[in-house]
Amino acid sequence: MVRTMTRRRLLAGGAAVAAGVAASACGRLPAAGPAAVQTVKVLTGAGFQGREAPLLVARAQGWFRDVGLAVEVLPGKGSGENLKLLAAGRVDVATLDVNAAMIEASTPGGIRDFRLTSVLHQRNLACFVALASSGIRTPGDLAGRRLSYLPGGINHVLFPTYAQLAGFDPSGVQWVSNPVPAQHAALLAEGRVDAISQFVPAVESVRSVAKQDLSVLPFADWIGDLHGSAMAVSTATATNRADVVRRFNRALLRGLDYCMCHPDQAGKAYAAQPETQGQQAHLATAELTALRGYVTPEEGHLGHFDEARVARNIAILHGAGAIPAGLVPSDIIAPELVS
């Protein structure tokens, strides 16, 4: 399946998806009383991009401070590197793709010393983006092409599963590594790659660089019922600092809710933060608007894992040969840490 994206279609599409899912709390998430200040270091998923706004917005609005936390937000490097930094104790919380985390936990000798707590994206965001003029229309058109990837990022990790389910041979793909998320759009615009690893809500930002219509190939078209990103802590932190983790998640989800309900204000708040290095507020707003359909759950509460869906996520990866049998939801999630 292919989608040719213009600015109008992207924004309209985000609104349409949002209308089809349950509304978020939109301000009804409770605030919490003051507590002793504790420092928390947290990694974004990859760099500073519009979809990472809930962390920075929650900090800017003082919601972490309200629950007694001084939060330092650091640029993530993709799930693989983020998990290594978390396991090494370099950070307290890390943003991970749920599927990358499951694959790592199922790999012999892989990192297992972590738990996923609050889920940011109920649907997986991964996609490939190409210029509409490239002739790339379907996943099979990626065969033998040059594709950018973020080392440790979910597009690269999940690519064999994506290729298998979409019905093409992934072996001929030429991978072009770039650890800086913001540079991938330039690689596409300059013709140095045929398609880039990206997340669907960021397509408008890519279009602003490429200045052309785009073809978008979402993973979700072929791999249904997979989660996107979630917040992770070490098992030691989950056990010994459970109250800190609960307070962190409470404030973060307040920020997530605000971003979904007030994308214009959230985009401006995000763009005003020193970490974003002068990024344009309207692009952050576009990304947050498009993100809403991936965030708001069809059932349950914002940010909460549904164990039955986690089990289906595991089953899909196992059925595609991405992980062996044996992983169960309790091996990887700690829903009790989200109040």
Secondary structure, 3 states (H helix, E strand, C coil): CCEEECHHHHHHHHHHHHHCCCCCCCCCCCCCCCCCCEEEEEECCEECCHHHHHHHHHHHCCHHHHCCEEEEEECEECHHHHHHHHHCCCCCEEEEEHHHHHHHHHCCCCCCCCEEEEECCCCCCEEEEEEHHHCCCCHHHHCCCEEEECCCCHHHHCHHHHHHHHCCCHHHCEEEECCCHHHHHHHHHCCCCCEEEEEHHHHHHHHHHHCCCEEEEEHHHCCCCCCCEEEEECHHHHHHCHHHHHHHHHHHHHHHHHHHHCHHHHHHHHHCCHHHCCCCHHHHHHHHHHHHHHHCCCCCCCCCCCHHHHHHHHHHHHHCCCCCCCCCHHHCECHHHCC
